[in-house]
Amino acid sequence: MWIRALKAARVAAGVSQDGLAEKINWSASTIAAIETGRRKPTFKFAEEADVALDTGGLLTELLDRAERQRTPAWFIAWRKIESEATRLRTFQPTVIPGLLQTEEYARAIITAGNLHTLAKAEELVRIRMDRQELLTRDNPPECIFILDETTLSRPVGDHAILDRQLQHLQEVVEMPNVRIHILPTEVGAHVGLGGGFVFADLPDVDPAAYLENVAKGQVADDEETIQFLSRKWDRLLGDAASTSASLRIIAKYRLTP
């Protein structure tokens, strides 16, 4: 339905795919992929298309409704923030972050304990995989990850799944917008043991943060929380290994060279 709405708005405005690409500074190939369902639209794309096609916010509203139907309610606010961020800084002390997970690693986490039906689990896996498109989209955000070294040894799924996940980390760090730092186990106690969090730097507004707990996530944008997490981030990054040293640590846990 959203794709049909986009095409109808574009045709009504007398704008071709190439013309829309020029108006919103996205590639024509990306627009073609979105209109054929090969690529998922982002909120940023919907907002810019709304302005270019003078739809009065219709495309953004329809996309928001679609996301509300398939995304856990508590995650909707962060999903929009994440899609608009110019930089994301993620710390994770227990598992590989969702934006870096392979499909089979994500499935192993989501199905652990059989808390979801098979259909619901597969939908959550698809949502997680869809989110990763922001890493390769046009004008992707800068993404910096700090992972506790213990995340590299936990056999999520099984050792083969973990090994393929570690291989994926080695590959994704080659992307120009991605950096991965490993926090060595030898650091011992550190300020991030209480849980993971993500910073989102946003254009023209103050940063926001996403905090994880065992039940659901929470978005925070108050100054006190942001400043406290910023101090945590600085200390974690100071204790973490460099990118090159982190790659050597990851390689140490690989089953295959």
Secondary structure as a PSIPRED ss2 file (coil, helix, strand):
# PSIPRED VFORMAT (PSIPRED V4.0)

   1 M C   1.000  0.000  0.000
   2 W H   0.000  1.000  0.000
   3 I H   0.000  1.000  0.000
   4 R H   0.000  1.000  0.000
   5 A H   0.000  1.000  0.000
   6 L H   0.000  1.000  0.000
   7 K H   0.000  1.000  0.000
   8 A H   0.000  1.000  0.000
   9 A H   0.000  1.000  0.000
  10 R H   0.000  1.000  0.000
  11 V H   0.000  1.000  0.000
  12 A H   0.000  1.000  0.000
  13 A C   1.000  0.000  0.000
  14 G C   1.000  0.000  0.000
  15 V C   1.000  0.000  0.000
  16 S C   1.000  0.000  0.000
  17 Q H   0.000  1.000  0.000
  18 D H   0.000  1.000  0.000
  19 G H   0.000  1.000  0.000
  20 L H   0.000  1.000  0.000
  21 A H   0.000  1.000  0.000
  22 E H   0.000  1.000  0.000
  23 K H   0.000  1.000  0.000
  24 I H   0.000  1.000  0.000
  25 N C   1.000  0.000  0.000
  26 W C   1.000  0.000  0.000
  27 S C   1.000  0.000  0.000
  28 A H   0.000  1.000  0.000
  29 S H   0.000  1.000  0.000
  30 T H   0.000  1.000  0.000
  31 I H   0.000  1.000  0.000
  32 A H   0.000  1.000  0.000
  33 A H   0.000  1.000  0.000
  34 I H   0.000  1.000  0.000
  35 E H   0.000  1.000  0.000
  36 T C   1.000  0.000  0.000
  37 G C   1.000  0.000  0.000
  38 R C   1.000  0.000  0.000
  39 R C   1.000  0.000  0.000
  40 K C   1.000  0.000  0.000
  41 P C   1.000  0.000  0.000
  42 T C   1.000  0.000  0.000
  43 F H   0.000  1.000  0.000
  44 K H   0.000  1.000  0.000
  45 F H   0.000  1.000  0.000
  46 A H   0.000  1.000  0.000
  47 E H   0.000  1.000  0.000
  48 E H   0.000  1.000  0.000
  49 A H   0.000  1.000  0.000
  50 D H   0.000  1.000  0.000
  51 V H   0.000  1.000  0.000
  52 A H   0.000  1.000  0.000
  53 L H   0.000  1.000  0.000
  54 D C   1.000  0.000  0.000
  55 T C   1.000  0.000  0.000
  56 G C   1.000  0.000  0.000
  57 G C   1.000  0.000  0.000
  58 L H   0.000  1.000  0.000
  59 L H   0.000  1.000  0.000
  60 T H   0.000  1.000  0.000
  61 E H   0.000  1.000  0.000
  62 L H   0.000  1.000  0.000
  63 L H   0.000  1.000  0.000
  64 D H   0.000  1.000  0.000
  65 R H   0.000  1.000  0.000
  66 A H   0.000  1.000  0.000
  67 E H   0.000  1.000  0.000
  68 R H   0.000  1.000  0.000
  69 Q H   0.000  1.000  0.000
  70 R H   0.000  1.000  0.000
  71 T C   1.000  0.000  0.000
  72 P C   1.000  0.000  0.000
  73 A H   0.000  1.000  0.000
  74 W H   0.000  1.000  0.000
  75 F H   0.000  1.000  0.000
  76 I H   0.000  1.000  0.000
  77 A H   0.000  1.000  0.000
  78 W H   0.000  1.000  0.000
  79 R H   0.000  1.000  0.000
  80 K H   0.000  1.000  0.000
  81 I H   0.000  1.000  0.000
  82 E H   0.000  1.000  0.000
  83 S H   0.000  1.000  0.000
  84 E H   0.000  1.000  0.000
  85 A C   1.000  0.000  0.000
  86 T C   1.000  0.000  0.000
  87 R E   0.000  0.000  1.000
  88 L E   0.000  0.000  1.000
  89 R E   0.000  0.000  1.000
  90 T E   0.000  0.000  1.000
  91 F E   0.000  0.000  1.000
  92 Q E   0.000  0.000  1.000
  93 P C   1.000  0.000  0.000
  94 T C   1.000  0.000  0.000
  95 V C   1.000  0.000  0.000
  96 I C   1.000  0.000  0.000
  97 P C   1.000  0.000  0.000
  98 G H   0.000  1.000  0.000
  99 L H   0.000  1.000  0.000
 100 L H   0.000  1.000  0.000
 101 Q C   1.000  0.000  0.000
 102 T C   1.000  0.000  0.000
 103 E H   0.000  1.000  0.000
 104 E H   0.000  1.000  0.000
 105 Y H   0.000  1.000  0.000
 106 A H   0.000  1.000  0.000
 107 R H   0.000  1.000  0.000
 108 A H   0.000  1.000  0.000
 109 I H   0.000  1.000  0.000
 110 I H   0.000  1.000  0.000
 111 T H   0.000  1.000  0.000
 112 A H   0.000  1.000  0.000
 113 G H   0.000  1.000  0.000
 114 N H   0.000  1.000  0.000
 115 L C   1.000  0.000  0.000
 116 H C   1.000  0.000  0.000
 117 T C   1.000  0.000  0.000
 118 L H   0.000  1.000  0.000
 119 A H   0.000  1.000  0.000
 120 K H   0.000  1.000  0.000
 121 A H   0.000  1.000  0.000
 122 E H   0.000  1.000  0.000
 123 E H   0.000  1.000  0.000
 124 L H   0.000  1.000  0.000
 125 V H   0.000  1.000  0.000
 126 R H   0.000  1.000  0.000
 127 I H   0.000  1.000  0.000
 128 R H   0.000  1.000  0.000
 129 M H   0.000  1.000  0.000
 130 D H   0.000  1.000  0.000
 131 R H   0.000  1.000  0.000
 132 Q H   0.000  1.000  0.000
 133 E H   0.000  1.000  0.000
 134 L H   0.000  1.000  0.000
 135 L H   0.000  1.000  0.000
 136 T C   1.000  0.000  0.000
 137 R C   1.000  0.000  0.000
 138 D C   1.000  0.000  0.000
 139 N C   1.000  0.000  0.000
 140 P C   1.000  0.000  0.000
 141 P C   1.000  0.000  0.000
 142 E E   0.000  0.000  1.000
 143 C E   0.000  0.000  1.000
 144 I E   0.000  0.000  1.000
 145 F E   0.000  0.000  1.000
 146 I E   0.000  0.000  1.000
 147 L E   0.000  0.000  1.000
 148 D E   0.000  0.000  1.000
 149 E H   0.000  1.000  0.000
 150 T H   0.000  1.000  0.000
 151 T H   0.000  1.000  0.000
 152 L H   0.000  1.000  0.000
 153 S C   1.000  0.000  0.000
 154 R C   1.000  0.000  0.000
 155 P C   1.000  0.000  0.000
 156 V C   1.000  0.000  0.000
 157 G C   1.000  0.000  0.000
 158 D C   1.000  0.000  0.000
 159 H H   0.000  1.000  0.000
 160 A H   0.000  1.000  0.000
 161 I H   0.000  1.000  0.000
 162 L H   0.000  1.000  0.000
 163 D H   0.000  1.000  0.000
 164 R H   0.000  1.000  0.000
 165 Q H   0.000  1.000  0.000
 166 L H   0.000  1.000  0.000
 167 Q H   0.000  1.000  0.000
 168 H H   0.000  1.000  0.000
 169 L H   0.000  1.000  0.000
 170 Q H   0.000  1.000  0.000
 171 E H   0.000  1.000  0.000
 172 V H   0.000  1.000  0.000
 173 V C   1.000  0.000  0.000
 174 E C   1.000  0.000  0.000
 175 M C   1.000  0.000  0.000
 176 P C   1.000  0.000  0.000
 177 N C   1.000  0.000  0.000
 178 V E   0.000  0.000  1.000
 179 R E   0.000  0.000  1.000
 180 I E   0.000  0.000  1.000
 181 H E   0.000  0.000  1.000
 182 I E   0.000  0.000  1.000
 183 L E   0.000  0.000  1.000
 184 P C   1.000  0.000  0.000
 185 T H   0.000  1.000  0.000
 186 E H   0.000  1.000  0.000
 187 V H   0.000  1.000  0.000
 188 G C   1.000  0.000  0.000
 189 A C   1.000  0.000  0.000
 190 H C   1.000  0.000  0.000
 191 V C   1.000  0.000  0.000
 192 G C   1.000  0.000  0.000
 193 L C   1.000  0.000  0.000
 194 G C   1.000  0.000  0.000
 195 G C   1.000  0.000  0.000
 196 G C   1.000  0.000  0.000
 197 F E   0.000  0.000  1.000
 198 V E   0.000  0.000  1.000
 199 F E   0.000  0.000  1.000
 200 A E   0.000  0.000  1.000
 201 D E   0.000  0.000  1.000
 202 L C   1.000  0.000  0.000
 203 P C   1.000  0.000  0.000
 204 D C   1.000  0.000  0.000
 205 V C   1.000  0.000  0.000
 206 D C   1.000  0.000  0.000
 207 P C   1.000  0.000  0.000
 208 A E   0.000  0.000  1.000
 209 A E   0.000  0.000  1.000
 210 Y E   0.000  0.000  1.000
 211 L E   0.000  0.000  1.000
 212 E C   1.000  0.000  0.000
 213 N C   1.000  0.000  0.000
 214 V C   1.000  0.000  0.000
 215 A C   1.000  0.000  0.000
 216 K C   1.000  0.000  0.000
 217 G C   1.000  0.000  0.000
 218 Q E   0.000  0.000  1.000
 219 V E   0.000  0.000  1.000
 220 A E   0.000  0.000  1.000
 221 D C   1.000  0.000  0.000
 222 D C   1.000  0.000  0.000
 223 E H   0.000  1.000  0.000
 224 E H   0.000  1.000  0.000
 225 T H   0.000  1.000  0.000
 226 I H   0.000  1.000  0.000
 227 Q H   0.000  1.000  0.000
 228 F H   0.000  1.000  0.000
 229 L H   0.000  1.000  0.000
 230 S H   0.000  1.000  0.000
 231 R H   0.000  1.000  0.000
 232 K H   0.000  1.000  0.000
 233 W H   0.000  1.000  0.000
 234 D H   0.000  1.000  0.000
 235 R H   0.000  1.000  0.000
 236 L H   0.000  1.000  0.000
 237 L H   0.000  1.000  0.000
 238 G H   0.000  1.000  0.000
 239 D H   0.000  1.000  0.000
 240 A C   1.000  0.000  0.000
 241 A C   1.000  0.000  0.000
 242 S C   1.000  0.000  0.000
 243 T H   0.000  1.000  0.000
 244 S H   0.000  1.000  0.000
 245 A H   0.000  1.000  0.000
 246 S H   0.000  1.000  0.000
 247 L H   0.000  1.000  0.000
 248 R H   0.000  1.000  0.000
 249 I H   0.000  1.000  0.000
 250 I H   0.000  1.000  0.000
 251 A H   0.000  1.000  0.000
 252 K H   0.000  1.000  0.000
 253 Y H   0.000  1.000  0.000
 254 R C   1.000  0.000  0.000
 255 L C   1.000  0.000  0.000
 256 T C   1.000  0.000  0.000
 257 P C   1.000  0.000  0.000
